[in-house]
Amino acid sequence: MPLVTIRIARRATPTTAEQKAKLIAGVTDVVQSVLDKRRESVTVIIDEVDPDNWGEGGEPVTQRRAKQQRP
């Protein structure tokens, strides 16, 4: 049973249920095609991470985004 976990950052504009459904379907298609697995056996988990809980370049993402939005 393939298990695929996708982590995405929460944003000011949330990822919609429709977008998540398309992501799940697309990833399932790829796993089915590449690994020759039955669709029913593919599990996809989407984990939305709060930007305060991860960082890039030594800074929390919330701080980096705030700097990028300043004029």
Backbone hydrogen bonds, N-H to C=O, Kabsch-Sander energy under -0.5 kcal/mol:
donor,donor_aa,acceptor,acceptor_aa,energy
4,V,43,T,-3.0
5,T,3,L,-0.5
6,I,45,I,-3.1
8,I,6,I,-0.5
8,I,47,D,-2.2
10,R,49,V,-2.7
20,K,16,T,-2.3
21,A,17,A,-2.4
22,K,18,E,-2.2
23,L,19,Q,-2.2
24,I,20,K,-2.6
25,A,21,A,-2.4
26,G,22,K,-2.7
27,V,23,L,-2.6
28,T,24,I,-2.2
29,D,25,A,-2.3
30,V,26,G,-2.0
31,V,27,V,-2.6
32,Q,28,T,-2.6
33,S,29,D,-2.5
34,V,30,V,-3.2
35,L,31,V,-2.1
36,D,32,Q,-0.9
37,K,31,V,-0.7
41,S,38,R,-1.6
42,V,39,R,-1.4
43,T,2,P,-2.5
45,I,4,V,-3.0
47,D,6,I,-3.3
47,D,45,I,-0.6
48,E,46,I,-0.6
49,V,8,I,-3.0
49,V,47,D,-0.6
53,N,50,D,-2.6
54,W,51,P,-0.9
56,E,59,E,-2.1
59,E,56,E,-1.6
61,V,51,P,-0.8
61,V,54,W,-2.3
62,T,51,P,-0.8
63,Q,60,P,-0.7
64,R,60,P,-1.9
65,R,61,V,-2.9
66,A,62,T,-1.8
67,K,63,Q,-2.1
68,Q,64,R,-1.9
69,Q,65,R,-1.5
70,R,66,A,-0.7
70,R,67,K,-0.6
